[in-house]
Amino acid sequence: MQIIIFIASILLPPLGVALKHGLDRDFWINLILTIILFVPGVVHAIYVNFVR
């Protein structure tokens, strides 16, 4: 399951966050970051899913 979340975090960052945390605050932050620019969304998704 971790590899699926990692791949989703790189290709579609909000999906990667939603798979692990649901539609909570982290999802909405990631969605906004991904809409503004793609790279901050990827960095946030990896941070939320694997570091924190």
C-alpha positions in Angstrom: 0.0 0.0 0.0 2.9 2.4 0.7 4.2 2.2 -2.9 0.7 3.0 -4.2 0.5 6.1 -1.9 4.0 7.1 -3.0 3.2 6.9 -6.7 -0.1 8.7 -6.2 1.8 11.4 -4.2 4.1 12.1 -7.2 1.5 11.8 -10.0 -1.6 13.3 -8.3 -0.6 14.8 -4.9 -4.1 15.4 -3.6 -5.0 11.7 -4.3 -2.0 10.5 -2.4 -2.9 12.6 0.6 -6.6 11.6 0.4 -5.6 7.9 0.3 -3.8 8.1 3.6 -5.6 10.9 5.5 -9.0 11.3 3.9 -10.6 14.6 3.1 -9.2 16.5 6.1 -7.2 19.7 6.4 -4.1 18.3 4.8 -6.0 17.3 1.7 -7.3 20.9 1.2 -3.9 22.4 1.8 -2.4 20.0 -0.7 -5.1 20.7 -3.2 -4.5 24.5 -3.0 -0.7 24.0 -3.3 -1.2 21.7 -6.3 -3.5 24.2 -8.0 -1.0 27.1 -7.5 2.0 25.1 -8.6 2.5 21.4 -9.0 5.9 21.0 -7.3 4.8 22.4 -3.9 1.9 20.0 -3.9 4.3 17.0 -4.5 6.6 18.1 -1.7 3.7 18.6 0.7 2.2 15.2 -0.2 5.5 13.4 0.4 6.1 15.3 3.6 2.6 14.6 5.0 2.6 10.9 4.0 6.1 9.8 4.8 7.9 12.3 7.1 5.2 13.4 9.5 
